[in-house]
């Protein structure tokens, strides 16, 4: 049984316990990927002989992963330092180990892709380097048979116009960064929140859905803006200079709860009138009383652009082609793990008011690097941000066997941004041009098997 929590100070200590000395800072990356039929780009079902569950079983049999089951279904795989999990619509996610360097993360991701693609080919399946399922509509996508998601899915329909799309159709890249103490954590939270429009612009890669163009370069980003106002978006208080763990705890206390987990079973808390964690901590739920594990689980149901657990998790970027999947953790490590670079990145975005930030974010989702913040384009700001990150990585001098520092993972992205291009803009260009609105060409052009997009 996890420790009971009875006062806010217990929750704040949870965040404080995540602090680490700089020598122990690591980077963890979570890579969500769109799995499709290689024949027509439709979403792979979870069930059936060509489904995602069979892919998991083959990976376990062939590469030694430990299957994790729920109600007799294989829903995840556990490796030595990483895990493979499945998102609600069958998106396949690698939750990577905590790596000392981006070189370590790149090695791990490359091995994962090699293993995954070997298994996918046997099922006439492939992985697309896109941030969104491009063909199948949500009613054509099987919902993962996981109790957590069957609680969330109907609730999403009540809370936001596009939340069910978020669950079934979208894929992102997330990076997890350590902090030294409360002040350091809040600086990293503030800067990461401030950079949200630039990250959307740089990594925009979801212009196609339901079989055609959707009017956005990052439709995934727009979807998040209409998912659930109680638990998603940019947090205004996080952008203040004096933000604290207490402020974040105060916010999380008033987010409605989805569920409790007791003896591996989920208790649904979403039925009206519902309950916030603050209410639950004060009066319990039936015989259940709030525990530290409940708090930890509750924090995983907060979907803000950046969130705090025992580390800072940046969730903004669309999923990318494999050659750019390491660019997000490299960018954030270069910026957030060097004090001068952290300040330099904040200087790029600190002058915007909160309404301006929301407006610029919306423009970034629509137009990518062509969007503007006043008189300056996000292309210019994005180039400056990447240059700052390169400086941070060069200073860190963490070299691979060839003697390259970690800035190598930003070079291709830097070239794209300086040209004003994103993966999403290239997809649109080719969809209208060389691919001629042909889904088969789209699949071939964005498949991990070919990576012809870059």
Secondary structure, 3 states (H helix, E strand, C coil): CCCECCCHHHHHHHHHCCCCCHHHCCEEEEEEEEEEECCCCCECCCCCCCCHHHHHHHHHHHHCCEEEEECCEEEEEECCCCEEEECCCCCEEEECCCECCHHHHHHHHHHHHHHHHHHHHHCCEEEECCCECCCCCHHHCCCCCCHHHHHHHHHHHHHCCCHHHHHHHECEEEEEECCCCHHHHHHHHHHHHHCHHHHHHHHCCECEECCEECCCCEHHHHHHHCCCCCCEECCHHHHCCCCCHHHHHHHHHCCECCEEEECCEEEECCCCCCCEHHHHHHHCECCECCEHHHHHHHHCCCEECEEECCCEEEEEEECCCHHHCCHHHHHHHHHHCCHHHHHHHHHHHCCCCHHHHHHHHHHHHHHHHHCEECCEEHHHHHHHHHHHHHHHHHHHCCCCCCCCCHHHHHHHHHHHHHCCCCHHHHHHHHHHCCCCCCHHHHHHHHECCCCCCC
